[in-house]
Amino acid sequence: MRIVELRSDTKTKPTLAMREAMFAAEVGDDVSGEDPTVNRLEELAAEMLGKEAALFVVSGTMGNLSCVLTHCRRGHEVILGEWAHIYWAEVAGAAALGGISYRPLPNQPDGTIEIAGIAEGIRPPDLHYAQTGLICLENSHNRMGGTVLSLDYMAEVRELADRHGIPVHLDGARLFNAAVYLDVAVAEVAAYADSVQICLSKGLGAPVGSVVAGTAEFVARARKVRKMLGGGMRQAGIIAAAGIVALEQHVDRLRVDHANARLLAEGMATISGLDIDPDAVQTNIVNVRMTHDGPTAVQFETEMAERGVLFNTISDTEVRMVTHLDVTRSDILWALEQMTGLQTGRKMQV
Ligand SMILES: Cc1ncc(COP(=O)(O)O)c(C=O)c1O
């Protein structure tokens, strides 16, 4: 059966070029800084992100946690969006392992947190209060449908943070998608943050890994935190090699994923039972609501899975679809045909 995999851009399989690079990778013990391939990946990522240094980590979760633990001390508070991945989907790692508390603020539909809200959320220096240790942004914003924070917005947050002497961390699991949408170099977006985490294993298609970047001093401290978290890897060049291919070959092609997401959204806007504004789709994530007379999200997910189109529900009334390297334009057209067929069949039964 034909399968169109829209559950996540984490589902991509390594390309032949990646597998060949992995096979040929020169390796060494990375805990001692002796893996030339990891070193090359870190240098490349630092250069692309416009930062002094970078650190290869196992996952986005480990990258974000390493950064939060490096910026903050026990008792600090982190300002972030209530739908920030760091807050809702990373097992409260900073609280559990770092004694750090979260100050979640409402996310707007475009992924921003209102500037006035952040300003109010910053704790004054009162004896009773936790100290605000960090502000976290997410770009593109996963839960809000791959929406992109503008450079103007990022500059406003930076300016506010600077006024209060608070660092900014950017969860850039899909930062390259954001940069492609904004049509700027990724370093231009990362410039507004002290630290940034990018995932190699999402739209960029690598099998494993993320990179964090910042000043050389910050990265040296984050390296120690990574070791504490059990993330010191040995001949990690085997996987870093695929990360290099991801950065060198898979950034520009993210445009294709964005065009496919848009095509999917435009098609779904014409299908009964589904409610979506294609103009709201900016990158590779498409969140679709069910209309009140349409199927439930679970029903839609289950019935489409039976037809080979895979995606996930994100609430009782909403599903999420993600385009990526392993989804073609023809897959999207075929998926739309399946959806139309299902919904037409449903209407005839009624
Ligand atoms: C915005 C964002 N940040 C961080 C992560 C965590 O990445 P990982 O799954 O590699 O831990 C994800 C994963 O989906 C994500 O979407």
The ligand as an ORCA input file, in Angstrom:
! r2SCAN-3c Opt
* xyz 0 1
  C      10.404     23.007     18.630
  C      11.060     21.759     19.107
  N      12.056     21.831     19.995
  C      12.677     20.748     20.450
  C      12.318     19.491     20.018
  C      13.002     18.283     20.616
  O      13.776     17.598     19.711
  P      14.146     16.052     19.958
  O      12.936     15.282     19.563
  O      15.312     15.835     19.054
  O      14.476     15.895     21.386
  C      11.281     19.353     19.096
  C      10.875     18.020     18.634
  O       9.893     17.844     17.976
  C      10.624     20.516     18.625
  O       9.629     20.459     17.752
*
